[in-house]
Structure formats: structure tokens, C-alpha cells
């Protein structure tokens, strides 16, 4: 049976609203009723029959009582129709009925016309050190002043929209909600950044709090922060710097060592990449993060020393250890972004350092990092929606903090999560930090690139001279098999180095790591290079010394051979000696 696609409601005197019905099986949000069009009564007389006739000869109107409560006051045989065969005869009567119902009855409810009940949305803009940040302020229609919550993003270039569902729930529960576009995203200015200690992002959140304090609708002593993942860190850092923040609600907070190791392990499993490629990504992560974080502190030598990691219950987070406000921390038990067991233990210990006992930890079963319903917690799956009662738990806790602070739960935990046991694995990489740190790896890469490139170019020039040149110079006449073999080997190693560098960039992608099929055989070339290097050394050991070269030429040749030898452990460290990745 064809479905009714349009209905008309009286919204205010003299205007009738035309609405297109949503697919109610796909949405629970009445705001998604689309294509609103306000029609004056004279256009309604002309338009309604045409719209209804567009369905064909047999058109289903359905029960108008679903949309217009006053329909029951009229004869049932006039309104409760199933099919209309000749709409032109019906048009005038139907239009008059709709007009009378609209003028005689009360105004349609918010749910009926598709408006979001209980709050108003205002476009806002606030500033942080010259950067304009655009957002939305959802204000409940209840009496002012209102408590408020600032919603802070997780990692990535995010605008305000991913946080609309939860912010609207808070607004419907009587709390003002501020959502905004991250700097460098959406309508906000500035440059996107996502590196600790997130100083600018923390100041952005504090600027949002300061903006709310200036609004007359907001109770300035009742402003909280809600943060997801990276936003939890930012919220904690902001709360540790400001007494204007009344409470903190976090989802998927990381409060332990090895979060990226845990995440990358699950990420590579999600996309079917081998443990060998994951190992390359872990080593590249160690190298890329050691040098930049040590040089500014003047502690270059510390990048060579293996780091030790305390057990989770001894971990002290740099931000959470200074938070004194009440905390509600929620995790999904199937979280594959952060190790939940370790993070819970780390958060508890960090808050203990701040002498903060006003915390509640809730671990929800069958939910993922974002608290979305999930059977496996697998990364990058379609959003499954919040579990029943999850958002209500947040708002009830926040209201209790505001209205009954003496009744706040202390050191309460609901749900359990096992520790992932990632620290022993992480310690294995630390044992090779003396070689795998950024300083050593950057120096080796530069050395290899220069030596391999110059020898490749020199070998190519000599080959071109032999093929197309006339009389060869003395230098080319002295070109022996060893030099020729060495240049060929350098060309092969240059190819391996270029392919390896490309792979590193691909596997370091934190959203969609990959490796082209053609590069999966790169370890086979590394094996060939290793065997060729051994053959070159054997050949040089058995060759005669008196070849007429100068001392400088011999020293340079010896250094090039040494570089070829150093490339072998480099390939071994980066899993480049095998048959395939």
C-alpha cells in the first residue's frame, strides 16, 4: 500500500505547514522531517489536491488523527479514509476541513511539526588568542540561570556535529550545551593540531568556559566539561588549570602507558595487515616520537636510554593528577582504542595523587570506545547508538553534583575490565631504543641515502660513458668489477630504502594503514642485497691491493663498503630481510 508522503499542519494563524514524512523506521529524531514549506490558505486550496494527486489514482491518506488530534471531533466517515479515487471532487471539502481544524484547534505540538522540543539552538562564536571558534549553544527553555556543559572533541579534524546527539540530550534534560568546531575544522579558524600537550586545544576549551560565564542564561559556577578520548585529556588539563569548571565527564579516557601500541595492534588486525608491518609501525612510532620530544628539553642523550614503565596502578597522569573536581569516567568494555583495565587503574592512582575521592567509574558491557553498542568493539564500524540509559546516567550524575554535592558517590566503580597486558610488549621495544631512537635512525637514513644515491649516479654516468662515449678517461679505465658491482648494489639498496620509506608513511596512518601488494616483496630484495653484500666482501678480501688508486680513493671506497655493511643490520631491524612482509 503506498505510504502518505506529505501532511499539513496549522502552525500559526493564517499559515499551514507542509511536511514530508520521514522514514520512521530509520530515524527516531523528529528533526529529520524534511522539506518544511509554509503555505497560506489560498495556496493550500491549490496545492494540497495536486500533491495528493501526484501519487496516482489510488492514494492512501492514512488516519489523519495521527497528525491532527482534533480530527476525532469530526465525523469519522469524513476523515478516516483509505483510498480516494477522484481527488478533484474531494479537494474543496478536504481543504476546508483542514482549514477549520487548524483555526479551531490548538497549535500542533513540537513533536508533530518536527521541531526539537525543550531547547533553542543559537549559533555562537568565541575566541582564543586571535583564533575564532564557531559553534552552537543549545539553551533549554527552562528558567535561567542554567548549568552548562562544554563538549570537547576526540582526536582528528572534527566539527560539532558528532556531538550533537549527546549535547541535545543534555539540553533536553535542562542543561545548556556548547558544541563547537575544532580549530582548523568546520567554520573555526586556526590551524589544526593534535599533539601533546595540546596547549592550544586546552585553551580553546577554557575559552569556551569563559564564553559561557559571560552569558546571562548560564550559572557561572555550574559549568562542566564533557570529553571523548583525546577530549578527556584536554578536559582534565583544562580542569586542572581552572576553578571555573565544576565537574568532568569523560568517555574513553586514556590514562596509561602504551595506548598507541594497543590501538595500533587492534587497527592492524582490523585491516588484515601482518604482524611484521605492525612491528615496523611500532618502531617508526618510537623513532618519530623520541627525537622531537627530547630535543626541546635539551636531553638528547635520554633518547638512547630505555624507558621503564610503571605498573598501571602506579601510573601518574600529568593532567589527572591535578584534578580536584568530581569525575564521572565511562568506558566501553570492548574499547579497542585504549586499554580499559590499565586506564581505569591509572586514573584511580592519578586522582589519588590529587587527593580526589569524588570519582565514579562505569564500564559498560557490549560497548566500544565511543560507548556505541557493539558486539566486538571492532574499530571503524558503523555507529550503533548509545546503550539505553547511558546518557541518562551522565545527566543524572551531573545534576546530583549541582543540586546535591554532598551526595556525590566517592570512589565508586561499576563494571570490570581486564588489563590488556601491553607493558611487557612495550618494554621489548625499549630494549632496542639505543639503536631504534630517532637520532640514530635519522642519521643512518641520511647516510645511506647520500652514499647510495651518489654511487648510483656515478655508476649510471660510467655506464653511459662506456655505451656512448669515445675514448675513456683514465678513471673509467681503472673501473674494475668491484666498483661496478658496488654501484649496482648501491642502486638496489637505494630502491629498498625508497620503498621502505614509503611503507613507513603508509603504516603510520592512524586511521587506515595499508601496504601496496607490490611492496610486500620488498624483504625479498633485502635478502638479495644482504647476499650481494656478503659476496662483495668476499670478493674484495681476495682481490689484489695494487690497483693504482690514490689513498683518498681507497678511503672513500672503504667508507662506501662500510656503509653497505651497516645497511644489513638496518634491514634486519626493520624486517627487510625475508621473503615478504
C-alpha positions in Angstrom: 0.0 0.0 0.0 1.5 3.4 -0.9 2.6 5.5 2.0 1.5 9.0 2.7 4.4 11.3 1.9 3.0 14.7 2.9 0.9 16.0 5.7 -0.3 19.5 6.5 -0.5 21.1 10.0 -1.6 24.5 11.1 1.3 26.2 12.8 0.2 29.8 13.4 -2.8 31.9 12.3 -3.1 32.2 8.6 -0.3 29.7 7.7 -0.4 26.0 7.0 2.8 23.9 7.1 3.5 21.3 4.5 5.8 18.5 5.7 7.3 15.5 4.1 7.1 12.4 6.3 10.4 10.8 7.4 11.1 7.1 7.2 10.3 6.4 10.9 11.9 3.0 10.6 15.3 4.7 10.1 15.2 7.6 12.5 13.9 8.4 15.9 14.7 12.1 15.6 11.7 14.3 14.7 14.1 17.0 13.5 14.7 14.9 10.4 11.3 15.6 9.0 12.4 17.3 5.9 11.3 20.0 3.4 9.1 22.2 5.5 7.1 24.6 3.4 4.7 27.2 4.9 1.6 27.8 2.8 -1.0 30.5 3.1 -4.6 29.1 3.0 -5.2 30.2 -0.6 -2.2 28.2 -1.8 -3.3 25.3 0.3 -6.5 25.1 -1.6 -4.5 24.9 -4.8 -1.6 22.8 -3.7 -3.0 20.1 -1.5 -5.0 18.3 -4.2 -2.1 18.4 -6.6 0.3 17.0 -4.1 -2.2 14.2 -3.2 -3.0 13.5 -6.9 0.7 13.0 -7.6 0.5 9.6 -6.0 -1.7 8.2 -8.8 -5.3 7.2 -8.8 -5.3 5.0 -5.7 -3.7 7.0 -2.9 -3.5 6.3 0.8 -4.2 9.1 3.2 -4.0 7.1 6.4 -5.5 8.2 9.6 -5.3 12.0 10.0 -5.8 11.6 13.7 -2.1 10.6 14.0 -1.2 14.1 12.9 -4.2 16.2 14.0 -5.6 15.5 17.4 -8.8 17.4 16.8 -9.8 15.0 14.0 -11.8 12.9 16.5 -14.2 15.8 16.9 -15.3 15.4 13.3 -17.3 12.6 11.7 -15.2 9.5 11.3 -16.6 8.8 7.9 -15.3 12.2 6.8 -11.7 11.8 7.8 -10.8 8.2 8.3 -10.5 7.2 4.6 -8.2 4.7 3.0 -8.4 5.5 -0.7 -9.5 8.4 -2.8 -10.3 7.8 -6.4 -11.3 11.2 -7.6 -9.5 13.9 -5.7 -10.8 16.9 -7.7 -14.3 16.3 -6.1 -12.8 15.9 -2.7 -10.3 18.8 -2.8 -12.5 21.7 -1.7 -14.1 19.7 1.2 -10.8 18.4 2.4 -9.2 21.8 2.3 -12.0 23.4 4.3 -11.8 20.6 6.8 -8.1 21.1 7.3 -8.6 24.9 7.5 -11.3 24.6 10.2 -9.2 22.1 12.2 -6.2 24.4 12.1 -8.2 27.5 13.2 -10.4 25.8 15.7 -7.9 23.6 17.5 -4.8 24.2 19.4 -1.4 24.6 17.8 0.4 21.4 16.7 2.9 20.1 19.2 6.6 20.3 18.7 6.8 16.5 18.0 4.2 16.8 15.3 5.8 19.5 13.3 9.3 18.1 13.6 10.8 20.7 15.9 13.2 19.7 18.7 11.3 20.2 22.0 12.7 21.7 25.1 15.6 23.9 23.9 16.7 26.5 21.4 19.9 26.4 19.3 22.0 29.6 18.8 25.0 30.0 16.5 27.9 31.4 18.6 31.5 32.4 18.2 34.2 32.7 20.8 37.9 33.4 20.6 41.2 32.1 21.8 44.3 34.3 21.2 43.0 35.7 17.9 41.5 32.4 16.7 37.8 32.4 16.0 36.0 29.3 17.1 32.4 28.7 15.7 29.9 26.6 17.5 26.3 26.1 18.7 24.8 26.8 22.1 21.8 24.7 23.0 19.7 26.5 25.6 16.9 24.7 27.4 13.6 26.7 27.5 13.5 26.4 31.3 14.2 29.3 33.6 17.7 30.8 33.8 20.3 30.7 35.1 21.2 27.2 33.8 24.0 24.8 34.3 26.1 24.2 31.2 28.5 21.6 29.7 31.2 22.2 27.1 31.7 19.2 24.8 35.4 18.6 23.8 36.3 16.6 20.7 38.3 13.5 20.3 41.3 13.2 18.0 41.0 14.2 14.4 39.6 17.1 12.4 36.2 17.2 13.9 33.4 19.7 13.7 30.5 20.0 16.2 28.1 17.5 14.5 29.4 14.2 16.0 28.5 15.6 19.4 25.0 16.8 18.5 23.1 13.8 19.8 24.6 13.8 23.3 24.5 17.6 23.6 20.8 17.7 22.6 20.1 15.0 25.2 21.8 17.2 27.9 19.7 20.2 26.6 16.5 18.3 26.9 17.5 17.4 30.5 17.7 21.1 31.3 21.5 21.7 30.9 22.8 24.2 28.3 25.3 22.5 25.9 28.1 24.1 23.9 29.5 22.3 20.9 32.0 23.8 18.6 34.2 23.1 15.5 37.7 22.2 16.4 40.3 24.7 15.3 41.2 24.2 11.7 37.9 22.3 11.1 34.4 23.3 10.1 33.8 27.0 10.4 36.5 27.6 13.0 39.7 29.3 12.2 43.3 28.5 13.2 45.5 25.6 12.3 44.6 22.0 13.1 46.8 20.4 15.7 46.8 17.1 17.5 50.0 16.7 19.5 50.5 16.7 23.2 50.4 18.6 25.5 47.5 20.1 23.4 48.2 23.6 24.8 46.1 25.4 22.2 43.2 22.8 22.4 43.2 23.2 26.2 43.0 26.9 25.9 40.2 26.5 23.3 38.2 24.6 25.9 38.9 27.2 28.6 37.8 29.9 26.2 34.5 28.1 25.7 34.1 28.0 29.5 34.9 31.8 29.8 32.4 32.4 27.0 29.6 30.6 28.9 30.4 32.6 32.1 29.6 35.8 30.2 26.1 34.6 29.2 23.3 35.8 31.4 21.4 32.5 30.9 24.3 30.4 32.4 25.0 29.8 36.1 28.7 30.6 36.0 29.5 28.3 39.0 27.8 25.3 37.3 29.8 24.7 34.1 31.2 21.3 33.4 33.3 19.6 30.7 32.5 16.5 28.7 35.4 14.9 26.8 35.8 12.0 24.5 39.1 10.2 24.2 41.6 13.0 23.4 39.0 15.3 24.7 39.2 13.6 28.1 42.9 14.6 28.3 42.0 18.1 27.3 39.2 18.3 29.8 41.4 17.1 32.6 44.1 19.6 31.7 41.6 22.4 31.5 40.1 21.5 34.9 43.5 21.3 36.5 44.1 24.9 35.4 40.7 26.4 36.2 38.4 26.5 39.2 35.6 27.6 36.9 35.0 24.0 35.9 32.5 22.3 38.2 32.7 18.7 37.1 34.2 16.5 34.4 32.5 13.7 32.4 34.8 11.6 30.2 34.3 8.8 27.7 37.1 6.5 26.6 39.9 8.3 28.5 43.4 7.1 28.2 45.3 7.2 31.5 48.0 4.6 30.9 51.2 3.9 29.0 51.1 2.1 25.7 47.8 3.4 24.4 49.0 3.8 20.8 50.6 0.3 20.9 47.3 -1.2 22.0 45.3 0.8 19.4 47.7 0.0 16.5 47.6 -3.7 17.4 43.8 -3.7 17.0 44.0 -1.4 14.0 46.3 -3.7 12.0 44.2 -6.7 12.9 41.1 -4.8 11.7 42.6 -4.3 8.3 44.3 -7.6 7.9 47.9 -6.4 8.0 50.7 -8.7 9.1 52.5 -8.5 12.5 55.6 -7.7 10.5 54.1 -4.5 9.2 52.7 -3.7 12.7 56.2 -4.1 14.1 57.5 -1.6 11.5 54.8 0.8 12.6 55.7 0.4 16.3 59.4 1.0 15.6 58.7 4.0 13.4 56.4 5.4 16.1 59.2 5.1 18.7 61.7 6.8 16.4 59.4 9.6 15.3 58.4 10.5 18.9 61.7 10.2 20.7 63.7 12.9 19.0 61.1 15.7 18.8 60.2 15.3 22.4 63.7 15.2 23.7 65.5 17.9 21.8 63.4 20.8 23.1 64.3 19.7 26.6 68.0 19.5 25.9 68.0 15.9 26.9 69.2 14.3 23.7 71.1 11.5 25.5 67.9 10.4 27.1 66.6 9.2 23.8 69.3 6.4 23.9 68.3 5.1 27.3 65.5 2.5 27.5 62.4 3.8 29.4 60.8 2.0 32.2 57.0 1.9 32.6 55.4 1.7 36.0 52.5 -0.8 36.5 49.1 0.7 35.8 48.2 1.1 39.4 51.3 3.2 39.9 50.9 5.3 36.8 50.6 9.1 37.4 48.9 11.1 34.6 50.3 14.6 34.1 46.8 16.1 34.0 44.6 13.9 36.0 46.9 14.0 39.0 46.0 17.7 39.4 42.2 17.4 39.0 40.1 18.2 42.2 36.6 18.3 40.6 34.1 15.5 40.7 34.7 13.0 37.9 32.5 10.6 36.0 34.6 8.4 33.8 32.9 5.9 31.4 34.4 3.3 29.2 33.1 0.7 26.8 34.2 -2.8 27.9 35.1 -3.7 24.3 37.2 -0.5 23.7 39.9 -1.2 21.1 41.3 2.4 21.2 42.6 2.4 24.8 43.4 -0.4 27.2 40.5 -0.1 29.6 41.9 -2.1 32.5 45.1 -0.1 32.5 43.4 3.2 32.1 41.0 2.6 35.0 43.9 1.8 37.3 45.9 4.7 36.0 43.0 7.2 36.5 42.4 6.0 40.1 46.0 6.4 41.1 46.3 9.8 39.4 43.2 11.1 41.2 44.6 9.7 44.4 47.7 11.9 43.9 45.3 14.8 43.8 43.5 13.6 47.0 40.4 13.4 44.9 37.9 10.8 46.0 34.9 12.2 44.2 35.0 9.9 41.2 32.7 7.3 39.7 33.9 4.8 37.1 31.4 3.0 34.9 32.4 0.3 32.4 29.5 -0.6 30.1 29.4 -4.1 28.6 29.0 -4.6 24.8 30.1 -1.1 24.0 33.1 0.3 22.2 35.3 3.3 22.6 32.6 5.9 21.9 30.1 4.0 24.1 28.4 2.8 21.0 26.6 -0.6 21.1 28.9 -3.2 19.7 29.3 -7.0 19.8 33.1 -7.0 19.1 34.3 -3.4 19.7 36.0 -3.6 16.3 37.4 -0.3 15.1 35.8 1.9 12.5 32.5 0.2 12.4 29.1 1.9 11.8 27.8 3.8 14.8 25.4 1.6 16.8 23.9 4.2 19.1 24.2 4.6 22.8 23.0 1.8 25.1 19.8 2.5 26.9 20.3 4.7 29.9 23.9 5.6 29.2 23.2 9.3 28.5 20.7 9.5 31.4 23.4 8.2 33.7 25.6 11.2 32.7 22.9 13.8 33.2 21.6 12.3 36.4 25.2 12.3 37.8 25.7 15.9 36.7 22.5 17.1 38.3 23.5 15.4 41.5 26.8 17.2 41.5 25.0 20.5 41.1 21.9 20.0 43.3 23.2 17.6 45.9 27.0 17.8 46.1 27.1 16.1 49.5 25.5 13.0 47.9 28.2 12.5 45.2 29.5 9.0 45.1 33.0 8.5 46.3 35.4 6.0 44.7 32.6 4.1 43.1 33.1 1.6 40.3 30.5 -0.3 38.2 31.7 -3.0 35.8 35.1 -4.6 35.3 37.7 -4.7 32.5 40.7 -6.9 32.3 44.1 -5.4 31.7 45.4 -6.0 28.2 49.0 -6.7 29.3 50.7 -4.4 26.8 53.5 -3.2 29.0 55.8 -6.3 28.6 55.4 -5.9 24.8 56.2 -2.3 25.0 59.3 -3.0 27.1 60.6 -5.2 24.3 60.9 -2.2 22.0 62.5 -0.1 24.7 65.4 -2.6 25.0 66.4 -1.5 21.4 66.0 2.2 21.9 69.7 2.7 21.8 69.5 1.8 18.1 65.9 2.5 17.2 65.7 6.0 18.6 65.1 8.9 16.2 68.6 10.3 16.4 70.3 7.1 15.2 67.7 6.2 12.6 67.7 9.7 11.1 71.5 9.8 10.9 71.6 6.3 9.3 68.9 7.1 6.8 70.6 10.3 5.7 74.0 8.5 5.4 72.5 5.7 3.4 70.6 8.0 1.1 73.7 10.1 0.2 76.0 7.2 -0.3 73.6 5.1 -2.3 72.5 8.0 -4.5 76.0 9.2 -5.3 77.2 5.7 -6.2 74.1 5.1 -8.3 74.6 8.3 -10.2 78.3 7.6 -10.6 77.6 4.1 -11.9 75.0 5.4 -14.3 77.4 8.0 -15.7 80.1 5.4 -16.2 77.7 3.1 -18.0 76.6 5.9 -20.2 80.2 6.8 -21.0 81.0 3.3 -21.9 78.0 3.0 -24.2 78.1 6.3 -25.9 81.4 7.9 -25.1 84.5 7.9 -27.2 87.9 7.4 -25.6 87.6 6.6 -22.0 89.4 8.5 -19.4 91.9 7.1 -17.0 89.3 7.0 -14.3 87.0 4.9 -16.3 89.8 2.6 -17.5 90.5 1.9 -13.8 86.9 1.0 -13.2 87.1 -2.7 -12.2 84.5 -5.3 -11.4 84.3 -4.5 -7.7 83.4 -0.9 -8.3 80.9 -1.9 -10.9 79.3 -4.5 -8.5 79.3 -1.9 -5.7 77.5 0.7 -7.7 74.9 -1.9 -8.8 74.4 -2.9 -5.1 74.0 0.7 -4.1 71.3 1.2 -6.7 69.4 -1.9 -5.3 69.8 -0.5 -1.8 68.5 2.9 -2.9 65.4 1.2 -4.3 64.9 -0.7 -1.0 65.4 2.5 1.1 62.9 4.4 -1.0 60.3 1.6 -0.8 60.8 1.2 2.9 60.3 4.9 3.5 57.1 4.9 1.5 55.8 1.9 3.6 56.6 3.7 6.8 54.4 6.6 5.8 51.6 4.2 4.9 51.7 2.1 8.1 51.9 5.2 10.4 48.4 6.2 9.2 46.4 6.1 12.4 43.1 5.7 10.5 43.7 3.4 7.6 47.2 1.8 7.5 48.0 0.0 4.3 50.7 -1.5 2.1 50.6 -2.0 -1.7 50.8 -5.6 -2.8 53.9 -4.8 -4.9 55.8 -3.7 -1.8 55.1 -6.8 0.1 58.0 -8.5 -1.6 60.4 -5.7 -0.5 62.0 -8.1 2.1 63.0 -10.4 -0.8 65.1 -7.6 -2.3 66.6 -7.1 1.1 67.6 -10.7 1.2 69.2 -10.4 -2.2 71.0 -7.2 -1.1 72.4 -9.0 2.0 73.7 -11.9 0.0 75.2 -9.5 -2.6 76.9 -7.6 0.2 78.5 -10.8 1.6 79.7 -11.7 -2.0 81.2 -8.2 -2.4 83.1 -8.5 0.9 84.5 -11.9 -0.1 85.5 -10.6 -3.5 87.3 -7.6 -2.0 89.1 -9.7 0.5 90.5 -11.9 -2.3 91.4 -9.1 -4.7 94.9 -7.6 -5.2 95.8 -4.4 -3.4 98.0 -2.7 -6.1 95.3 -1.3 -8.4 97.0 2.2 -8.7 94.3 4.1 -6.8 95.1 7.0 -4.6 94.9 6.9 -0.8 91.9 9.2 -0.8 90.1 7.0 -3.4 90.8 3.9 -1.2 89.4 5.7 1.9 86.3 6.7 0.1 85.8 3.2 -1.3 86.3 1.7 2.2 83.7 4.1 3.7 81.2 3.1 1.0 81.8 -0.6 1.7 81.3 0.2 5.4 78.0 1.9 4.6 76.9 -1.3 2.7 77.8 -3.4 5.7 75.8 -1.1 8.1 72.8 -1.4 5.9 72.5 -5.1 6.7 71.6 -4.6 10.4 69.4 -1.7 9.4 67.4 -4.0 7.2 67.4 -6.7 9.9 66.0 -4.2 12.4 63.2 -3.1 10.1 62.2 -6.6 9.0 63.6 -6.1 5.4 65.4 -9.4 5.2 62.8 -12.1 4.5 60.7 -13.3 1.6 57.8 -11.0 2.1 56.0 -8.9 4.7 
